[in-house]
């Protein structure tokens, strides 16, 4: 694993966009560079276990042996079709709508299913990028998380939401150790939306600040005792007799 005092290395799989978290990291840890590494899905966990990165943003499920994994969000699943396909005219489709179409199943498929709906292709494309090319060529359709459809956008293709199919969950994963490093705790806090003043993680070791005391209620001023000889009001003006009461 990289020296936490020098940098923090984060891998991420295609379609996942760590930009907002990278910006937040720069605000909180300006002296520690965050290095981003896009990696194929099949290699992400190996990079963590091999110590080549500190953490990875990847899609579940994974082999969690020796790894932590925090689910962050779940993506909408869509079907990618040519713009002149009948499905392009629909707002949303179901698996039954694909029954007569060839649906490609790439080897790096991001959805955890044995076989997509529709008719199987003769061969499975090696990657999602290869499958996109085949969709553009009219060979078949492709069901993927929406972020991958956006990543491989083409002018001659479009996509529509599809229901009743698996969805992809993006998670943050890192190595199980006796004690989580401070910078790892900092990044966990960022992706979970913790504030800078959170007591979790890095801030936990810092001395606790004393709670601010509520301002004391104003006490009514005590009446000052009058001086002797001043009980009957102010002294009369010279040359005049005081009035009798």
Secondary structure, 3 states (H helix, E strand, C coil): CCCCCCEEEEEECCCCCCHHHHHHHHHHCCCCEEEEEECCHHHHHHHHHCCCCCEEEEEECCCCCCEEEEEEEEECEEEEEECCCHHHHCCEEEHHHHCCCEEECCCCCCCCCCCCCCEECCCCCCCHHHHHHHHHCCCCEEEEEHHHHHHCCCCCEEEEEEECCCCEEEEEEEECCCCCCHHHHHHHHHHCCCCCCCCCHHHHHCCCCCCCCCCCCCCCCCCCCCCCCCCCCCCCCCCCCCCCC
